[in-house]
Each structure stands twice: as C-alpha cells, then as structure tokens.
Amino acid sequence: MLLDTSVRQQVYVEDCEVCCNPIEVEVKFENHELVQFEPQNLGQ
C-alpha cells in the first residue's frame, strides 16, 4: 500500500490481499507524518 503524505486526509478502498474483500481505508497526515490509520471491512 502506497500513501501520498502530501494529501492531509484520504479515504479509499483497497482489496484484501488474502480474501479479496474490499476494505475502506481512512488515513490522516500531519506534517507528512501518519497520525491516523483506520481500516474498515466492507465485507460482501
């Protein structure tokens, strides 16, 4: 997973490498440092 630290807040969907179910990922950066990482299983 590659994250762009120049974008302060991001939400996107990534497929699980094991089961292929979608995972919504929310990340937040401050001064190019990760301060929040919240994955949520969207399930199917």
PDB file with SEQRES, HELIX, SHEET and CRYST1 records, atoms N, CA, C and O in Angstrom:
SEQRES   1 A   44  MET LEU LEU ASP THR SER VAL ARG GLN GLN VAL TYR VAL          
SEQRES   2 A   44  GLU ASP CYS GLU VAL CYS CYS ASN PRO ILE GLU VAL GLU          
SEQRES   3 A   44  VAL LYS PHE GLU ASN HIS GLU LEU VAL GLN PHE GLU PRO          
SEQRES   4 A   44  GLN ASN LEU GLY GLN                                          
SHEET    1 AA1 3 GLN A   9  ASP A  15  0                                        
SHEET    2 AA1 3 PRO A  22  GLU A  30 -1                                        
SHEET    3 AA1 3 GLU A  33  ASN A  41 -1                                        
CRYST1    1.000    1.000    1.000  90.00  90.00  90.00 P 1           1          
ATOM      1  N   MET A   1       0.846  -1.154   0.000  1.00  0.00           N  
ATOM      2  CA  MET A   1       0.000   0.000   0.000  1.00  0.00           C  
ATOM      3  C   MET A   1       0.903   1.231   0.000  1.00  0.00           C  
ATOM      4  O   MET A   1       1.772   1.378   0.859  1.00  0.00           O  
ATOM      5  N   LEU A   2       0.685   2.105  -0.966  1.00  0.00           N  
ATOM      6  CA  LEU A   2       1.433   3.355  -1.046  1.00  0.00           C  
ATOM      7  C   LEU A   2       0.520   4.504  -0.661  1.00  0.00           C  
ATOM      8  O   LEU A   2      -0.615   4.587  -1.132  1.00  0.00           O  
ATOM      9  N   LEU A   3       1.009   5.384   0.188  1.00  0.00           N  
ATOM     10  CA  LEU A   3       0.223   6.523   0.649  1.00  0.00           C  
ATOM     11  C   LEU A   3       0.932   7.814   0.274  1.00  0.00           C  
ATOM     12  O   LEU A   3       2.157   7.907   0.361  1.00  0.00           O  
ATOM     13  N   ASP A   4       0.163   8.804  -0.141  1.00  0.00           N  
ATOM     14  CA  ASP A   4       0.695  10.112  -0.514  1.00  0.00           C  
ATOM     15  C   ASP A   4       0.629  11.031   0.702  1.00  0.00           C  
ATOM     16  O   ASP A   4      -0.455  11.469   1.087  1.00  0.00           O  
ATOM     17  N   THR A   5       1.757  11.321   1.299  1.00  0.00           N  
ATOM     18  CA  THR A   5       1.785  12.139   2.514  1.00  0.00           C  
ATOM     19  C   THR A   5       1.512  13.615   2.254  1.00  0.00           C  
ATOM     20  O   THR A   5       1.350  14.384   3.202  1.00  0.00           O  
ATOM     21  N   SER A   6       1.456  14.023   0.997  1.00  0.00           N  
ATOM     22  CA  SER A   6       1.175  15.430   0.688  1.00  0.00           C  
ATOM     23  C   SER A   6      -0.319  15.738   0.745  1.00  0.00           C  
ATOM     24  O   SER A   6      -0.709  16.906   0.745  1.00  0.00           O  
ATOM     25  N   VAL A   7      -1.163  14.697   0.793  1.00  0.00           N  
ATOM     26  CA  VAL A   7      -2.613  14.876   0.905  1.00  0.00           C  
ATOM     27  C   VAL A   7      -2.978  14.587   2.357  1.00  0.00           C  
ATOM     28  O   VAL A   7      -2.816  13.462   2.831  1.00  0.00           O  
ATOM     29  N   ARG A   8      -3.469  15.604   3.062  1.00  0.00           N  
ATOM     30  CA  ARG A   8      -3.665  15.511   4.515  1.00  0.00           C  
ATOM     31  C   ARG A   8      -4.645  14.412   4.921  1.00  0.00           C  
ATOM     32  O   ARG A   8      -4.364  13.666   5.859  1.00  0.00           O  
ATOM     33  N   GLN A   9      -5.780  14.293   4.246  1.00  0.00           N  
ATOM     34  CA  GLN A   9      -6.786  13.291   4.605  1.00  0.00           C  
ATOM     35  C   GLN A   9      -7.187  12.526   3.353  1.00  0.00           C  
ATOM     36  O   GLN A   9      -7.450  13.118   2.307  1.00  0.00           O  
ATOM     37  N   GLN A  10      -7.230  11.199   3.473  1.00  0.00           N  
ATOM     38  CA  GLN A  10      -7.556  10.355   2.330  1.00  0.00           C  
ATOM     39  C   GLN A  10      -8.480   9.222   2.770  1.00  0.00           C  
ATOM     40  O   GLN A  10      -8.344   8.681   3.868  1.00  0.00           O  
ATOM     41  N   VAL A  11      -9.415   8.875   1.897  1.00  0.00           N  
ATOM     42  CA  VAL A  11     -10.279   7.713   2.102  1.00  0.00           C  
ATOM     43  C   VAL A  11     -10.327   6.970   0.769  1.00  0.00           C  
ATOM     44  O   VAL A  11     -10.607   7.566  -0.271  1.00  0.00           O  
ATOM     45  N   TYR A  12     -10.056   5.689   0.807  1.00  0.00           N  
ATOM     46  CA  TYR A  12     -10.107   4.906  -0.421  1.00  0.00           C  
ATOM     47  C   TYR A  12     -10.412   3.455  -0.093  1.00  0.00           C  
ATOM     48  O   TYR A  12     -10.415   3.056   1.072  1.00  0.00           O  
ATOM     49  N   VAL A  13     -10.667   2.671  -1.130  1.00  0.00           N  
ATOM     50  CA  VAL A  13     -10.992   1.250  -0.965  1.00  0.00           C  
ATOM     51  C   VAL A  13      -9.851   0.422  -1.538  1.00  0.00           C  
ATOM     52  O   VAL A  13      -9.389   0.650  -2.656  1.00  0.00           O  
ATOM     53  N   GLU A  14      -9.413  -0.542  -0.742  1.00  0.00           N  
ATOM     54  CA  GLU A  14      -8.325  -1.441  -1.115  1.00  0.00           C  
ATOM     55  C   GLU A  14      -8.841  -2.870  -0.970  1.00  0.00           C  
ATOM     56  O   GLU A  14      -9.587  -3.158  -0.034  1.00  0.00           O  
ATOM     57  N   ASP A  15      -8.460  -3.764  -1.871  1.00  0.00           N  
ATOM     58  CA  ASP A  15      -8.849  -5.171  -1.746  1.00  0.00           C  
ATOM     59  C   ASP A  15      -7.876  -5.901  -0.830  1.00  0.00           C  
ATOM     60  O   ASP A  15      -6.662  -5.724  -0.936  1.00  0.00           O  
ATOM     61  N   CYS A  16      -8.411  -6.719   0.067  1.00  0.00           N  
ATOM     62  CA  CYS A  16      -7.591  -7.536   0.961  1.00  0.00           C  
ATOM     63  C   CYS A  16      -6.756  -8.503   0.120  1.00  0.00           C  
ATOM     64  O   CYS A  16      -7.275  -9.144  -0.794  1.00  0.00           O  
ATOM     65  N   GLU A  17      -5.465  -8.606   0.431  1.00  0.00           N  
ATOM     66  CA  GLU A  17      -4.578  -9.495  -0.318  1.00  0.00           C  
ATOM     67  C   GLU A  17      -4.867 -10.966  -0.050  1.00  0.00           C  
ATOM     68  O   GLU A  17      -4.482 -11.820  -0.848  1.00  0.00           O  
ATOM     69  N   VAL A  18      -5.534 -11.279   1.054  1.00  0.00           N  
ATOM     70  CA  VAL A  18      -5.804 -12.667   1.429  1.00  0.00           C  
ATOM     71  C   VAL A  18      -7.156 -13.132   0.901  1.00  0.00           C  
ATOM     72  O   VAL A  18      -7.239 -14.157   0.225  1.00  0.00           O  
ATOM     73  N   CYS A  19      -8.228 -12.375   1.210  1.00  0.00           N  
ATOM     74  CA  CYS A  19      -9.578 -12.841   0.873  1.00  0.00           C  
ATOM     75  C   CYS A  19     -10.245 -12.027  -0.245  1.00  0.00           C  
ATOM     76  O   CYS A  19     -11.349 -12.362  -0.674  1.00  0.00           O  
ATOM     77  N   CYS A  20      -9.594 -10.977  -0.712  1.00  0.00           N  
ATOM     78  CA  CYS A  20     -10.083 -10.119  -1.803  1.00  0.00           C  
ATOM     79  C   CYS A  20     -11.319  -9.296  -1.438  1.00  0.00           C  
ATOM     80  O   CYS A  20     -11.882  -8.638  -2.313  1.00  0.00           O  
ATOM     81  N   ASN A  21     -11.760  -9.311  -0.181  1.00  0.00           N  
ATOM     82  CA  ASN A  21     -12.876  -8.455   0.226  1.00  0.00           C  
ATOM     83  C   ASN A  21     -12.412  -7.003   0.275  1.00  0.00           C  
ATOM     84  O   ASN A  21     -11.251  -6.734   0.580  1.00  0.00           O  
ATOM     85  N   PRO A  22     -13.309  -6.067  -0.024  1.00  0.00           N  
ATOM     86  CA  PRO A  22     -12.930  -4.655  -0.001  1.00  0.00           C  
ATOM     87  C   PRO A  22     -12.769  -4.130   1.426  1.00  0.00           C  
ATOM     88  O   PRO A  22     -13.521  -4.492   2.331  1.00  0.00           O  
ATOM     89  N   ILE A  23     -11.777  -3.275   1.598  1.00  0.00           N  
ATOM     90  CA  ILE A  23     -11.508  -2.622   2.875  1.00  0.00           C  
ATOM     91  C   ILE A  23     -11.445  -1.122   2.617  1.00  0.00           C  
ATOM     92  O   ILE A  23     -10.684  -0.662   1.766  1.00  0.00           O  
ATOM     93  N   GLU A  24     -12.245  -0.369   3.354  1.00  0.00           N  
ATOM     94  CA  GLU A  24     -12.163   1.088   3.266  1.00  0.00           C  
ATOM     95  C   GLU A  24     -11.065   1.548   4.216  1.00  0.00           C  
ATOM     96  O   GLU A  24     -11.052   1.181   5.392  1.00  0.00           O  
ATOM     97  N   VAL A  25     -10.160   2.340   3.704  1.00  0.00           N  
ATOM     98  CA  VAL A  25      -9.030   2.810   4.497  1.00  0.00           C  
ATOM     99  C   VAL A  25      -9.097   4.329   4.587  1.00  0.00           C  
ATOM    100  O   VAL A  25      -9.180   5.021   3.572  1.00  0.00           O  
ATOM    101  N   GLU A  26      -9.058   4.839   5.825  1.00  0.00           N  
ATOM    102  CA  GLU A  26      -9.001   6.281   6.042  1.00  0.00           C  
ATOM    103  C   GLU A  26      -7.676   6.594   6.719  1.00  0.00           C  
ATOM    104  O   GLU A  26      -7.332   6.001   7.742  1.00  0.00           O  
ATOM    105  N   VAL A  27      -6.935   7.533   6.137  1.00  0.00           N  
ATOM    106  CA  VAL A  27      -5.651   7.926   6.713  1.00  0.00           C  
ATOM    107  C   VAL A  27      -5.591   9.440   6.833  1.00  0.00           C  
ATOM    108  O   VAL A  27      -6.188  10.165   6.037  1.00  0.00           O  
ATOM    109  N   LYS A  28      -4.860   9.905   7.841  1.00  0.00           N  
ATOM    110  CA  LYS A  28      -4.641  11.337   8.032  1.00  0.00           C  
ATOM    111  C   LYS A  28      -3.165  11.570   8.327  1.00  0.00           C  
ATOM    112  O   LYS A  28      -2.518  10.796   9.032  1.00  0.00           O  
ATOM    113  N   PHE A  29      -2.656  12.660   7.765  1.00  0.00           N  
ATOM    114  CA  PHE A  29      -1.263  13.035   7.960  1.00  0.00           C  
ATOM    115  C   PHE A  29      -1.182  14.440   8.533  1.00  0.00           C  
ATOM    116  O   PHE A  29      -2.012  15.297   8.230  1.00  0.00           O  
ATOM    117  N   GLU A  30      -0.183  14.664   9.357  1.00  0.00           N  
ATOM    118  CA  GLU A  30       0.161  15.998   9.832  1.00  0.00           C  
ATOM    119  C   GLU A  30       1.662  16.150   9.670  1.00  0.00           C  
ATOM    120  O   GLU A  30       2.437  15.329  10.160  1.00  0.00           O  
ATOM    121  N   ASN A  31       2.066  17.207   8.979  1.00  0.00           N  
ATOM    122  CA  ASN A  31       3.493  17.439   8.708  1.00  0.00           C  
ATOM    123  C   ASN A  31       4.145  16.213   8.072  1.00  0.00           C  
ATOM    124  O   ASN A  31       5.267  15.844   8.419  1.00  0.00           O  
ATOM    125  N   HIS A  32       3.435  15.592   7.146  1.00  0.00           N  
ATOM    126  CA  HIS A  32       3.901  14.416   6.404  1.00  0.00           C  
ATOM    127  C   HIS A  32       4.113  13.186   7.287  1.00  0.00           C  
ATOM    128  O   HIS A  32       4.806  12.252   6.884  1.00  0.00           O  
ATOM    129  N   GLU A  33       3.527  13.174   8.483  1.00  0.00           N  
ATOM    130  CA  GLU A  33       3.595  12.004   9.358  1.00  0.00           C  
ATOM    131  C   GLU A  33       2.199  11.421   9.543  1.00  0.00           C  
ATOM    132  O   GLU A  33       1.228  12.155   9.726  1.00  0.00           O  
ATOM    133  N   LEU A  34       2.110  10.110   9.493  1.00  0.00           N  
ATOM    134  CA  LEU A  34       0.839   9.418   9.664  1.00  0.00           C  
ATOM    135  C   LEU A  34       0.358   9.566  11.105  1.00  0.00           C  
ATOM    136  O   LEU A  34       1.066   9.197  12.042  1.00  0.00           O  
ATOM    137  N   VAL A  35      -0.857  10.110  11.278  1.00  0.00           N  
ATOM    138  CA  VAL A  35      -1.414  10.283  12.625  1.00  0.00           C  
ATOM    139  C   VAL A  35      -2.680   9.462  12.830  1.00  0.00           C  
ATOM    140  O   VAL A  35      -3.121   9.270  13.963  1.00  0.00           O  
ATOM    141  N   GLN A  36      -3.269   8.975  11.736  1.00  0.00           N  
ATOM    142  CA  GLN A  36      -4.473   8.147  11.858  1.00  0.00           C  
ATOM    143  C   GLN A  36      -4.508   7.151  10.711  1.00  0.00           C  
ATOM    144  O   GLN A  36      -4.269   7.505   9.556  1.00  0.00           O  
ATOM    145  N   PHE A  37      -4.812   5.891  11.045  1.00  0.00           N  
ATOM    146  CA  PHE A  37      -4.975   4.825  10.058  1.00  0.00           C  
ATOM    147  C   PHE A  37      -6.152   3.988  10.515  1.00  0.00           C  
ATOM    148  O   PHE A  37      -6.065   3.287  11.523  1.00  0.00           O  
ATOM    149  N   GLU A  38      -7.265   4.057   9.772  1.00  0.00           N  
ATOM    150  CA  GLU A  38      -8.478   3.337  10.170  1.00  0.00           C  
ATOM    151  C   GLU A  38      -8.991   2.471   9.021  1.00  0.00           C  
ATOM    152  O   GLU A  38      -9.636   2.980   8.104  1.00  0.00           O  
ATOM    153  N   PRO A  39      -8.710   1.168   9.062  1.00  0.00           N  
ATOM    154  CA  PRO A  39      -9.287   0.263   8.076  1.00  0.00           C  
ATOM    155  C   PRO A  39     -10.659  -0.219   8.547  1.00  0.00           C  
ATOM    156  O   PRO A  39     -10.880  -0.424   9.741  1.00  0.00           O  
ATOM    157  N   GLN A  40     -11.572  -0.394   7.601  1.00  0.00           N  
ATOM    158  CA  GLN A  40     -12.905  -0.913   7.929  1.00  0.00           C  
ATOM    159  C   GLN A  40     -13.286  -1.936   6.872  1.00  0.00           C  
ATOM    160  O   GLN A  40     -13.291  -1.631   5.680  1.00  0.00           O  
ATOM    161  N   ASN A  41     -13.604  -3.148   7.307  1.00  0.00           N  
ATOM    162  CA  ASN A  41     -14.006  -4.215   6.405  1.00  0.00           C  
ATOM    163  C   ASN A  41     -15.384  -3.896   5.837  1.00  0.00           C  
ATOM    164  O   ASN A  41     -16.345  -3.739   6.591  1.00  0.00           O  
ATOM    165  N   LEU A  42     -15.486  -3.800   4.523  1.00  0.00           N  
ATOM    166  CA  LEU A  42     -16.772  -3.531   3.885  1.00  0.00           C  
ATOM    167  C   LEU A  42     -17.538  -4.821   3.634  1.00  0.00           C  
ATOM    168  O   LEU A  42     -18.748  -4.796   3.406  1.00  0.00           O  
ATOM    169  N   GLY A  43     -16.828  -5.955   3.676  1.00  0.00           N  
ATOM    170  CA  GLY A  43     -17.460  -7.271   3.528  1.00  0.00           C  
ATOM    171  C   GLY A  43     -18.274  -7.414   2.257  1.00  0.00           C  
ATOM    172  O   GLY A  43     -18.520  -6.446   1.536  1.00  0.00           O  
ATOM    173  N   GLN A  44     -18.681  -8.641   2.003  1.00  0.00           N  
ATOM    174  CA  GLN A  44     -19.521  -8.900   0.835  1.00  0.00           C  
ATOM    175  C   GLN A  44     -20.499  -9.982   1.153  1.00  0.00           C  
ATOM    176  O   GLN A  44     -21.306 -10.355   0.301  1.00  0.00           O  
TER     177      GLN A  44                                                      
END                                                                             
